[in-house]
Amino acid sequence: MNAAIEMHDSRCLAVEIDRSGSGFVVLKAYVHRSEGEPGVATGEGGVQRIRLDVDSMRVNGEVGSLPADIFEGSLTIGTSIQDNMVPFPAS
């Protein structure tokens, strides 16, 4: 089964980053699971708390007050940019 986090249906609970650039993000994430392509093919979904640990991260702009709904977002892993739909688990 394939799974992806739908950023636009998720909520950011916490963001921590240290001086070296490592940190984490905690989401109350909407995860869509499907035999096909998540977010496109018919499947099932639900909310679960996810912590993404990141070795090297950068936050563009202000985080603002949390928790906060996510209206759009992307995650860059290496040279791959994931807009709105982030493969789960991310690798």
C-alpha positions in Angstrom: 0.0 0.0 0.0 1.3 3.5 -0.9 0.9 6.4 1.5 1.5 10.2 1.5 1.0 13.1 3.8 -1.5 15.7 2.4 0.1 18.9 3.6 -3.1 21.0 3.0 -5.1 18.8 5.3 -2.5 18.7 8.1 -1.7 20.8 11.1 1.8 21.9 12.3 2.2 21.4 16.0 5.9 22.2 16.6 9.1 23.2 14.8 12.5 23.1 16.4 15.8 23.9 14.7 19.2 24.3 16.2 22.2 26.4 15.1 23.7 23.5 13.1 20.4 23.2 11.0 19.2 19.9 12.5 15.8 19.8 14.0 12.3 18.3 13.8 8.7 19.1 12.8 5.7 17.6 14.5 2.5 17.3 12.4 -1.0 16.2 13.1 -0.9 14.9 9.5 -3.6 13.6 7.2 -2.2 10.5 5.7 -3.9 9.1 2.5 -3.3 5.4 1.7 -4.0 3.8 -1.6 -3.1 0.8 -3.8 -2.5 3.4 -6.5 -1.2 7.0 -6.2 -2.1 8.6 -2.9 -4.2 11.7 -3.3 -5.3 10.6 -6.8 -6.5 7.0 -6.6 -9.3 5.9 -4.3 -8.2 4.8 -0.9 -8.5 5.7 2.8 -7.2 8.3 5.0 -6.8 9.4 8.6 -5.0 11.7 10.9 -2.0 10.7 12.9 0.8 12.5 14.8 4.1 12.4 12.9 7.5 13.6 13.9 9.9 14.3 11.1 13.6 14.4 12.3 15.8 16.3 9.9 19.6 16.4 9.7 19.7 19.6 7.7 16.7 21.9 7.5 15.9 25.5 6.6 12.7 27.4 7.3 11.8 30.1 4.8 9.8 32.9 6.4 8.3 33.0 9.9 6.9 30.0 11.6 4.3 32.0 13.4 2.2 30.8 16.4 1.6 27.1 16.7 -0.4 24.9 16.4 -1.5 26.1 12.9 -3.3 24.7 9.9 -1.2 24.1 6.8 -2.7 25.6 3.6 0.2 24.5 1.3 3.7 23.3 1.6 6.5 21.4 0.1 9.4 19.2 1.4 12.7 19.0 -0.4 14.5 15.7 0.0 17.9 15.8 -1.8 16.9 17.1 -5.3 13.3 15.9 -5.1 10.7 18.5 -4.3 7.4 17.2 -2.9 4.6 19.7 -3.3 1.7 19.2 -1.0 1.8 15.4 -1.2 4.8 14.0 0.8 5.5 10.3 0.5 5.2 8.5 3.8 7.4 7.3 5.2 9.7 10.0 3.7 13.1 8.8 2.6 
